[in-house]
């Protein structure tokens, strides 16, 4: 995931907010706030026909050293691409990458 993906990622995040099941947040943050709250590794987007349709990222659960290799997983899928397997593919990518990164 790059900063250039943010507007499309944010649109999918807002879809998740509307369900009231995805997060306790009530509004989508700006890029800078979101970026500061997530690990720099373990951020991926799935793109279909040039459009982001799914994204995932890792969030630290604590700043304590003992939790260094532990993260919360966020994965959001566009409603239009739900139940098409794209989320599973992205999750497998995240698992492989996070394990390689020491999570």
SULKA-V42979 format. One line per field, one symbol per residue. ss: DSSP state (h for helix, s for strand, l for the rest). phi: phi as a letter, one per 30 degrees, with the letter a starting at -180 (. if undefined). psi: psi as a letter, one per 40 degrees, with the letter a starting at -180 (. if undefined). A space follows every 50 residues. Layout:
ss = ???
phi = ???
psi = ???
This chain:
ss = llhhhhhhhhhhhhhhhhhlllllllllllhhhhhhlllllllsssssll ssssssssssllllhhhlllssssssslhhhllllhhhhhhhhhhhhhhh lll
phi = .ceddeddddedddededdicdaddcadddedddedcbddcicbbccbhi bdcabbaccdcaddedceccbdccbbbeedcdiciddddddddddedddd djd
psi = hideeddddddddddddddeedieieihiiddddddeiieifhiihhhfe hheiiiihhieiehddedehiihhhhhhdeeifeeddddddddddddddd ee.
